[in-house]
Amino acid sequence: MTRVAAIDCGTNSIRLLVADVDPATGELVDLDRRMTIVRLGQGVDRTGRLAPEALERTFAACRDYAEVIKEHGAERLRFVATSASRDAENRDEFVRGVMDILGVEPEVVTGDQEAEFSFTGATKELTGREDVHRPYLVVDIGGGSTEFVVGEEHVRAARSVDVGCVRMTERHLVREGVVSDPPSEEQIAAMRADIEAALDLAEETVPLREARTLVGLAGSVTTVSAIAQDLPEYDSTRIHHSRIGHDRVREITDWLLRSTHAERAAVPSMHPGRVDVIAAGALVLLAIMERIGAEEVVVSEHDILDGIAFKVAEDAEVGKRGD
Protein backbone atom coordinates (compact mmCIF):
# COMPACT_ATOMS: atom_id res chain seq x y z
CA MET A 1 0.00 0.00 0.00
CA THR A 2 1.22 3.49 -0.85
CA ARG A 3 0.07 6.44 1.26
CA VAL A 4 -0.95 9.29 -1.02
CA ALA A 5 -2.82 12.57 -0.91
CA ALA A 6 -5.09 13.98 -3.61
CA ILE A 7 -6.66 17.43 -3.79
CA ASP A 8 -9.45 18.39 -6.17
CA CYS A 9 -10.01 22.13 -6.37
CA GLY A 10 -13.23 22.96 -8.20
CA THR A 11 -15.40 26.00 -8.75
CA ASN A 12 -17.40 25.63 -5.56
CA SER A 13 -15.39 23.38 -3.24
CA ILE A 14 -11.90 22.09 -2.53
CA ARG A 15 -11.57 18.49 -1.36
CA LEU A 16 -8.82 16.39 0.16
CA LEU A 17 -8.30 12.62 0.27
CA VAL A 18 -5.47 10.95 2.14
CA ALA A 19 -5.52 7.20 1.54
CA ASP A 20 -3.54 3.98 1.48
CA VAL A 21 -3.79 2.63 -2.06
CA ASP A 22 -2.84 -0.61 -3.77
CA PRO A 23 -3.12 0.10 -7.49
CA ALA A 24 -2.63 -3.59 -8.36
CA THR A 25 -5.76 -4.76 -6.51
CA GLY A 26 -7.78 -1.55 -6.74
CA GLU A 27 -7.97 -1.34 -2.95
CA LEU A 28 -8.25 2.15 -1.45
CA VAL A 29 -8.51 2.76 2.30
CA ASP A 30 -9.56 6.24 3.41
CA LEU A 31 -7.50 7.88 6.14
CA ASP A 32 -8.99 11.36 5.78
CA ARG A 33 -11.57 12.73 3.36
CA ARG A 34 -12.87 16.26 3.72
CA MET A 35 -14.44 19.10 1.79
CA THR A 36 -14.47 22.87 2.22
CA ILE A 37 -16.76 25.23 0.33
CA VAL A 38 -14.53 28.07 -0.94
CA ARG A 39 -16.43 29.35 -4.02
CA LEU A 40 -13.18 29.83 -5.95
CA GLY A 41 -15.27 30.47 -9.06
CA GLN A 42 -17.16 33.40 -7.49
CA GLY A 43 -17.86 35.87 -10.30
CA VAL A 44 -15.52 34.23 -12.85
CA ASP A 45 -18.30 33.84 -15.41
CA ARG A 46 -18.88 37.60 -15.25
CA THR A 47 -15.39 39.06 -14.68
CA GLY A 48 -13.04 36.43 -16.08
CA ARG A 49 -10.91 36.72 -12.91
CA LEU A 50 -10.59 34.94 -9.56
CA ALA A 51 -11.81 37.30 -6.82
CA PRO A 52 -9.28 38.20 -4.07
CA GLU A 53 -11.61 36.97 -1.32
CA ALA A 54 -12.19 33.69 -3.18
CA LEU A 55 -8.44 33.15 -3.47
CA GLU A 56 -7.95 33.81 0.24
CA ARG A 57 -10.70 31.33 1.18
CA THR A 58 -9.02 28.73 -1.02
CA PHE A 59 -5.54 29.40 0.40
CA ALA A 60 -6.91 29.13 3.96
CA ALA A 61 -8.28 25.67 3.12
CA CYS A 62 -4.93 24.71 1.56
CA ARG A 63 -3.14 25.65 4.79
CA ASP A 64 -5.51 23.39 6.75
CA TYR A 65 -4.98 20.56 4.28
CA ALA A 66 -1.19 20.93 4.44
CA GLU A 67 -1.38 20.15 8.17
CA VAL A 68 -3.53 17.05 7.59
CA ILE A 69 -1.20 15.74 4.88
CA LYS A 70 1.81 16.25 7.16
CA GLU A 71 0.10 14.50 10.10
CA HIS A 72 -0.64 11.40 8.01
CA GLY A 73 2.77 11.31 6.36
CA ALA A 74 1.57 10.95 2.77
CA GLU A 75 4.39 10.02 0.41
CA ARG A 76 3.07 11.91 -2.59
CA LEU A 77 0.57 14.67 -3.29
CA ARG A 78 -1.20 15.63 -6.47
CA PHE A 79 -3.30 18.80 -6.74
CA VAL A 80 -5.78 18.98 -9.60
CA ALA A 81 -7.54 22.24 -10.38
CA THR A 82 -10.66 22.31 -12.50
CA SER A 83 -13.00 24.67 -14.28
CA ALA A 84 -12.67 28.03 -12.49
CA SER A 85 -8.89 28.12 -12.60
CA ARG A 86 -8.89 27.06 -16.27
CA ASP A 87 -11.01 30.07 -17.17
CA ALA A 88 -9.45 32.83 -15.04
CA GLU A 89 -7.11 35.51 -16.39
CA ASN A 90 -5.20 35.69 -13.08
CA ARG A 91 -4.71 31.95 -12.61
CA ASP A 92 -0.93 32.52 -12.12
CA GLU A 93 -1.73 34.13 -8.78
CA PHE A 94 -3.63 30.99 -7.81
CA VAL A 95 -0.77 28.72 -8.89
CA ARG A 96 1.84 30.68 -6.92
CA GLY A 97 -0.29 30.64 -3.77
CA VAL A 98 -0.83 26.88 -3.88
CA MET A 99 2.87 26.21 -4.49
CA ASP A 100 3.87 28.39 -1.54
CA ILE A 101 1.52 26.51 0.81
CA LEU A 102 1.66 22.90 -0.42
CA GLY A 103 4.91 22.71 -2.36
CA VAL A 104 3.31 21.33 -5.50
CA GLU A 105 2.06 23.02 -8.63
CA PRO A 106 -1.69 22.69 -9.21
CA GLU A 107 -2.36 20.89 -12.46
CA VAL A 108 -4.99 22.75 -14.40
CA VAL A 109 -6.33 19.69 -16.16
CA THR A 110 -8.44 19.62 -19.28
CA GLY A 111 -12.07 18.60 -19.12
CA ASP A 112 -11.19 15.25 -20.72
CA GLN A 113 -8.50 14.53 -18.09
CA GLU A 114 -10.90 15.52 -15.33
CA ALA A 115 -13.51 13.17 -16.75
CA GLU A 116 -11.05 10.27 -16.91
CA PHE A 117 -10.13 10.68 -13.23
CA SER A 118 -13.83 10.77 -12.34
CA PHE A 119 -14.61 7.65 -14.34
CA THR A 120 -11.81 5.65 -12.69
CA GLY A 121 -12.78 6.74 -9.19
CA ALA A 122 -16.50 6.13 -9.71
CA THR A 123 -16.46 2.76 -11.45
CA LYS A 124 -13.47 0.82 -10.09
CA GLU A 125 -15.46 -0.80 -7.27
CA LEU A 126 -18.56 -1.44 -9.44
CA THR A 127 -16.66 -3.96 -11.56
CA GLY A 128 -18.10 -7.44 -11.23
CA ARG A 129 -21.34 -6.43 -9.53
CA GLU A 130 -24.41 -8.14 -10.95
CA ASP A 131 -26.83 -5.30 -10.16
CA VAL A 132 -25.11 -2.76 -12.41
CA HIS A 133 -24.61 -3.04 -16.14
CA ARG A 134 -22.14 -1.57 -18.59
CA PRO A 135 -21.62 0.70 -20.38
CA TYR A 136 -21.62 3.29 -17.62
CA LEU A 137 -22.36 6.96 -18.04
CA VAL A 138 -20.49 8.79 -15.31
CA VAL A 139 -21.73 12.33 -14.76
CA ASP A 140 -19.76 14.69 -12.53
CA ILE A 141 -21.84 17.82 -11.87
CA GLY A 142 -19.42 20.43 -10.59
CA GLY A 143 -19.69 24.11 -9.84
CA GLY A 144 -18.56 25.44 -13.21
CA SER A 145 -18.71 22.44 -15.52
CA THR A 146 -20.18 18.98 -15.93
CA GLU A 147 -18.18 16.02 -17.18
CA PHE A 148 -19.78 13.21 -19.16
CA VAL A 149 -17.92 9.92 -19.60
CA VAL A 150 -19.13 6.74 -21.28
CA GLY A 151 -17.13 3.56 -20.94
CA GLU A 152 -16.95 -0.04 -19.91
CA GLU A 153 -13.68 -0.86 -18.15
CA HIS A 154 -12.01 2.16 -19.72
CA VAL A 155 -13.15 5.51 -21.04
CA ARG A 156 -14.65 5.33 -24.51
CA ALA A 157 -15.77 8.93 -24.92
CA ALA A 158 -15.70 12.01 -22.71
CA ARG A 159 -16.80 15.63 -22.87
CA SER A 160 -16.79 18.57 -20.48
CA VAL A 161 -19.37 21.33 -20.89
CA ASP A 162 -19.63 24.66 -19.09
CA VAL A 163 -22.75 23.88 -17.10
CA GLY A 164 -22.50 23.58 -13.32
CA CYS A 165 -24.47 24.52 -10.23
CA VAL A 166 -22.56 27.76 -9.50
CA ARG A 167 -22.31 28.89 -13.12
CA MET A 168 -26.03 28.26 -13.75
CA THR A 169 -27.02 30.00 -10.51
CA GLU A 170 -24.92 33.08 -11.25
CA ARG A 171 -25.98 33.22 -14.89
CA HIS A 172 -29.71 32.74 -14.43
CA LEU A 173 -30.85 33.01 -10.82
CA VAL A 174 -29.04 36.11 -9.55
CA ARG A 175 -30.65 39.54 -9.82
CA GLU A 176 -28.78 42.63 -8.57
CA GLY A 177 -26.34 40.47 -6.66
CA VAL A 178 -29.00 38.41 -4.86
CA VAL A 179 -30.18 34.87 -5.60
CA SER A 180 -33.88 34.88 -6.53
CA ASP A 181 -35.88 33.35 -3.70
CA PRO A 182 -37.54 31.45 -5.33
CA PRO A 183 -36.73 32.00 -9.04
CA SER A 184 -39.36 32.95 -11.58
CA GLU A 185 -40.67 30.56 -14.22
CA GLU A 186 -38.80 32.62 -16.83
CA GLN A 187 -35.51 32.21 -14.98
CA ILE A 188 -36.02 28.46 -14.64
CA ALA A 189 -36.91 28.15 -18.34
CA ALA A 190 -33.79 30.07 -19.37
CA MET A 191 -31.62 27.86 -17.17
CA ARG A 192 -33.23 24.71 -18.52
CA ALA A 193 -32.63 25.90 -22.12
CA ASP A 194 -28.95 26.49 -21.30
CA ILE A 195 -28.63 22.99 -19.83
CA GLU A 196 -30.36 21.40 -22.83
CA ALA A 197 -27.98 23.21 -25.19
CA ALA A 198 -25.04 21.84 -23.19
CA LEU A 199 -26.48 18.32 -23.44
CA ASP A 200 -26.74 18.76 -27.20
CA LEU A 201 -23.05 19.68 -27.20
CA ALA A 202 -22.11 16.67 -25.07
CA GLU A 203 -24.06 14.32 -27.34
CA GLU A 204 -22.01 15.42 -30.33
CA THR A 205 -19.09 13.34 -29.02
CA VAL A 206 -20.43 11.17 -26.18
CA PRO A 207 -23.13 8.52 -26.87
CA LEU A 208 -25.13 9.37 -23.74
CA ARG A 209 -28.12 7.19 -24.61
CA GLU A 210 -26.04 4.01 -24.96
CA ALA A 211 -25.49 3.91 -21.19
CA ARG A 212 -27.15 1.14 -19.17
CA THR A 213 -26.11 2.57 -15.78
CA LEU A 214 -26.04 6.25 -14.86
CA VAL A 215 -23.52 7.03 -12.10
CA GLY A 216 -23.82 10.48 -10.53
CA LEU A 217 -20.98 12.24 -8.73
CA ALA A 218 -20.30 15.36 -6.67
CA GLY A 219 -22.17 17.50 -4.18
CA SER A 220 -25.35 18.27 -6.11
CA VAL A 221 -26.06 14.56 -6.67
CA THR A 222 -25.06 13.41 -3.17
CA THR A 223 -27.20 16.16 -1.61
CA VAL A 224 -30.23 15.10 -3.68
CA SER A 225 -29.64 11.55 -2.39
CA ALA A 226 -29.52 12.78 1.20
CA ILE A 227 -32.80 14.64 0.69
CA ALA A 228 -34.38 11.62 -1.03
CA GLN A 229 -33.51 9.45 1.98
CA ASP A 230 -34.62 12.13 4.44
CA LEU A 231 -31.35 11.74 6.32
CA PRO A 232 -31.14 13.50 9.72
CA GLU A 233 -27.59 14.51 8.78
CA TYR A 234 -25.21 14.01 5.88
CA ASP A 235 -24.10 10.37 6.00
CA SER A 236 -21.68 9.34 3.27
CA THR A 237 -22.02 5.63 4.06
CA ARG A 238 -25.76 5.74 3.35
CA ILE A 239 -25.32 7.99 0.31
CA HIS A 240 -22.57 5.95 -1.37
CA HIS A 241 -24.13 3.59 -3.93
CA SER A 242 -27.66 4.68 -3.05
CA ARG A 243 -30.12 4.74 -5.93
CA ILE A 244 -32.64 7.47 -6.67
CA GLY A 245 -35.48 6.97 -9.11
CA HIS A 246 -36.33 9.53 -11.79
CA ASP A 247 -39.68 10.49 -10.24
CA ARG A 248 -38.04 11.19 -6.88
CA VAL A 249 -35.35 13.35 -8.51
CA ARG A 250 -38.05 15.32 -10.33
CA GLU A 251 -40.04 15.77 -7.12
CA ILE A 252 -36.99 17.03 -5.20
CA THR A 253 -35.91 19.33 -8.04
CA ASP A 254 -39.38 20.88 -8.28
CA TRP A 255 -39.38 21.51 -4.53
CA LEU A 256 -35.88 23.04 -4.56
CA LEU A 257 -36.84 25.40 -7.38
CA ARG A 258 -39.98 26.52 -5.51
CA SER A 259 -38.37 26.78 -2.07
CA THR A 260 -36.93 29.77 -0.25
CA HIS A 261 -33.40 30.09 1.08
CA ALA A 262 -34.68 29.48 4.62
CA GLU A 263 -36.53 26.31 3.59
CA ARG A 264 -33.49 24.86 1.85
CA ALA A 265 -31.21 25.83 4.72
CA ALA A 266 -33.50 23.97 7.12
CA VAL A 267 -32.79 20.63 5.38
CA PRO A 268 -30.61 18.83 7.97
CA SER A 269 -28.31 17.19 5.40
CA MET A 270 -27.73 20.43 3.45
CA HIS A 271 -24.23 21.90 3.55
CA PRO A 272 -24.55 25.69 4.12
CA GLY A 273 -22.42 26.34 1.05
CA ARG A 274 -24.88 24.50 -1.21
CA VAL A 275 -28.09 26.21 -0.13
CA ASP A 276 -28.11 28.74 -2.98
CA VAL A 277 -26.75 26.48 -5.75
CA ILE A 278 -28.42 23.11 -5.10
CA ALA A 279 -31.55 23.88 -7.16
CA ALA A 280 -29.47 24.48 -10.29
CA GLY A 281 -27.42 21.33 -9.64
CA ALA A 282 -30.54 19.21 -9.19
CA LEU A 283 -32.00 20.58 -12.43
CA VAL A 284 -28.84 19.55 -14.30
CA LEU A 285 -29.22 16.01 -12.92
CA LEU A 286 -32.91 15.85 -13.82
CA ALA A 287 -32.28 17.09 -17.36
CA ILE A 288 -29.61 14.42 -17.88
CA MET A 289 -31.91 11.66 -16.63
CA GLU A 290 -34.71 12.82 -18.91
CA ARG A 291 -32.37 13.13 -21.90
CA ILE A 292 -31.14 9.53 -21.66
CA GLY A 293 -34.33 7.99 -20.27
CA ALA A 294 -32.65 6.85 -17.04
CA GLU A 295 -35.01 5.26 -14.54
CA GLU A 296 -32.53 5.82 -11.71
CA VAL A 297 -29.11 7.21 -10.84
CA VAL A 298 -26.51 5.31 -8.83
CA VAL A 299 -24.86 7.80 -6.48
CA SER A 300 -21.15 7.55 -5.83
CA GLU A 301 -19.11 9.25 -3.12
CA HIS A 302 -16.00 8.03 -4.94
CA ASP A 303 -15.09 10.27 -7.79
CA ILE A 304 -12.28 12.38 -9.17
CA LEU A 305 -10.45 12.35 -5.81
CA ASP A 306 -10.25 8.55 -5.82
CA GLY A 307 -9.20 8.55 -9.47
CA ILE A 308 -6.40 11.01 -8.70
CA ALA A 309 -5.30 8.90 -5.71
CA PHE A 310 -5.13 5.74 -7.85
CA LYS A 311 -3.04 7.59 -10.44
CA VAL A 312 -0.66 8.98 -7.79
CA ALA A 313 -0.15 5.48 -6.36
CA GLU A 314 0.41 3.98 -9.82
CA ASP A 315 3.00 6.66 -10.61
CA ALA A 316 4.69 6.02 -7.26
CA GLU A 317 4.95 2.29 -8.04
CA VAL A 318 6.43 3.03 -11.45
CA GLY A 319 8.91 5.40 -9.79
CA LYS A 320 9.97 2.74 -7.27
CA ARG A 321 10.51 0.18 -10.03
CA GLY A 322 12.50 2.75 -11.96
CA ASP A 323 14.70 3.34 -8.93
N, C-alpha and C positions, 0 to 999 in steps of 0.2 A: 504494500500500500504506500502511495506517495501522498504526503500532506500538502495540499495546494490551497490557494485562495483565488477567488474569481470575483470581480466587481463588474456589474452591469449598470452603466449610468445612462438613464433614458431621459425623456423629456419631462416626466412628472416625478420619477423616483430614482433613487440610487440604491442598489442592493448588493449585499455581500454574502458570499458563501465560502466558508472554510470547511474543507472535507478531506477525509482519507479516501483515496481513489485507487482502484485496481483496474486499469484500462483493459487488461486482458480478459477479465471476467465480466466487466461492466458493473462491478460493485462500487457503490458510492455511499459513504457513511458521513452524514452531517455532523459537524462539530459546532458550527455556528451559522445561522442563516438569519439575516435581518434586512429590514427595508426602512428607508427614511424618505419621506416626501420632501423634495427640495424645489420642485417646479423650476428646474434649470431652463426649461423652454418658455418661461414666462415672457410673453410679448414678442418672441422671435418671429412669429408669422407676420406680425405688423411692422417691426423695426429692422429685422434682419440681424439683430445683435443680442448677445447674452446680457441680461440686465445685471448691474453690479450687485444688487441684493441677492439675485439668484445665484451668482457665482459664489458669494460669501456663504450662503446656505449650503451649497454643494461642498465647498472647501471645509466647512465645519464638520459635515458628515464624514469626509475623507479623513480628517484628523481622528475622529472616533474610530473609524475602521482600521486605521494604522495601528492603534493600540490593541485592538482585537487580534489582528494578524500577528502582531509581535507576541502576544500572550500565548497563542496557540503554536507558534513556531512553524508557520507554513514555509515550505521550502521554496516555493515559487508563487508569484502573483501575476495575474493578467488582468488588465483594466480595459474593458471594452466600452466605448462611448457610441451612442446611437444618434437618433434623428436630430435632436436640437443642436448638437455640436457639429454635425455635418453641415447644417444650414447657416451657421452664424459667421458673420464677418470677423468677429473678434475671437475666433476659436483658439488662436495662439495664446491668448491670456489664460484661457481654460487649461490648455496643455501645460503651460509653465507652472500653474498653481498645483496641478495634480502631481507633477514631477517633484516639486519641492516637498510635498507632504508625504508621498508614497514611494518615491524613488523609481517609478516606472512611468513610461510615456503612455498616455491613453491612446488606444488604437481606435481611430475613428473609422469603423468598419462600414463597408457598403451594405445596402439592404439585403443583397444576396448572401453575404457572409453572415449577417445577423440571422437571417432565416435558417441557414444551415446549422448554426449553433442551437437555435430553438428546436429544430426538428430532432437533432440528436438527443438533447436533454429531455424532450417530451415523449419520445417513442422508445427509447432504449429498454425500458422496463415493461413495455407492452408486448414485446416480442414473445411469441409462443402462447399468448393467452387465447383461449377459445372464444371468449365473449367480445373480442374486437376483431375487425376484419380490415385487411389492407386492400387497396391503398389508403393511406391516411391523408387527411388534409389538416395540417397543423396551422392554426391561426393565432398569431401573437398580436393582440390589440394593445398597442402602447399609447403613450401620450401624444406623440407627433406623427407616428406612422403605424401601419399594420402590415405584418409580414404574412404571406401566404406560401405554404410549401406543400407540395404533393410528392409522395414517395412511398416506397415499400420499405426495404431495409435502408436504402439510401435515397437522397434527394433526387427527384426526377425533374422537377421544375419549381422555380421560386420567383417571387416578385414582391417588392416592397412598394406600397403606395402611401401617399401623404394624407392619410386619414387616421386620426387617433382621438382619444377622448379629450385631451387638452386643446388640440388644434381645432376640432369641431366645436367645442364650447366657445373658444375665443372668437372663432370666425362667425358663428351663427347665434349664439345665445347670450352674448354680452352686449349691453346697450349702455353707453356713457360710463363705461368702466365697471358696470354692475351686471352680474349674471341674472337674467330674467327669472322670475320666481313666482309661478312657473312660466315657461316660454309660451309664446303664442303659437297657434296652428301654422301660421305663415313661417315662423322661425323653424319649427319642426320639419315642415315640408321642404324648406331650403336645405336643411341639414341632410335630410333623407336623400334629396336629389344629388347632393355632393357625394354621399356614400355610394349611391348606385353608380355614379360616374366612375368612382374609384374601382368598384367591382368590375365594371366593363373593362377598365384598363388591366386589372389583374387577370381577367379571363383571356386577354389577348395572348398570354404566354403560359398561364397555369390552367390545366384542365380541372377546374374546381369541381365540376359535376361528376367527375369520375370517382371521387372519394367515396369510400364505404364507411369510414369512421371520421367524424369531425372531432378534433382535439383542440380545445380552447385554452389559451395561456394568458397570464398576466392579470393585473389587479381588477380590471373591469369584469372579466369572466369569473374570477374567484369570488368577487363580491356578490355577483348575481347568484352564484351557488350558495353562498352563505345566507342570502336573503331567501332563496328558494327553500332552504332547509330550516329557516326560522331559527338560526343558531343564536344562543344567548350571548355568545362572543365569537370572535373570529377563531376558528379551530382548523388549522391546516390539515390535520389528520383526517377530519371528516370531509373536508373539501377535496383533497387529493383523490382523483379517480371517481368522484361523484358524477352523476349523470343528471342532466336537466333536459326535460322534454321541451319541444318547441312551444307548446301552448303556455307552459309555465314561464318561459323566457319572454314571450309576448305580454303576458299578464304583468310581469315585473317591470318590463320596459314601459308599458303604458302608465303604470303607477308612478314610476320615477319621473316621467315626463310631465305628469300632472301635479306632482308633489311640490311642496315648498322646501326651502332650505332647512327649516326647523324640523319638518317631517322626516327628511332624509337623514339629518343629523341624529335623530332619535333612534335610528336603526342600530341595535346594539353591536352588530358585527361590522359597522361602517367605519372605515378609517377616516378621521377628520379631513385629511387631505384629499379624499375622493368625493366628498359631499357634493361639490359643485360640478364635477366632471363625470360622475357615474352614469347619468342619464344618457349622455352622448355615447359613452362606451357600450352601454347596454344596447343602444339602437344599432351600433355597428355590428354587434353580435347577432341581433335579430335579423338584420338585413342579409347577413351572410347565410344564416340558416334558411331563410326564405329563398335566397338565390339558388342554393344547391339542393333544396328539398330535404334538409336534414331533419329527422324526427327527434334527435337529441344531440347534445354536445357532451363529450367526455372531458371533464375539467382536470387539468394537470397543474400541480404546484411545481413540477420540475420542468424547467424551461431553458432559456438561454444561459442562465447561470450554471446549470448542470452541464450543458454542452460545452461551455468555456472550461469548466473544471476538468472534464474528460480530456479535452484537447491539451490543457496544461500538463496533465499527468502523462499523456502519450508523448508529448515533446520531452518531458523530463526523462522518460524511459529511453527514448532515442538518444538523448544526451549522455545518459549513463553508459549505454552500449558503445557510443562513440568514444567515450573516455577510456 
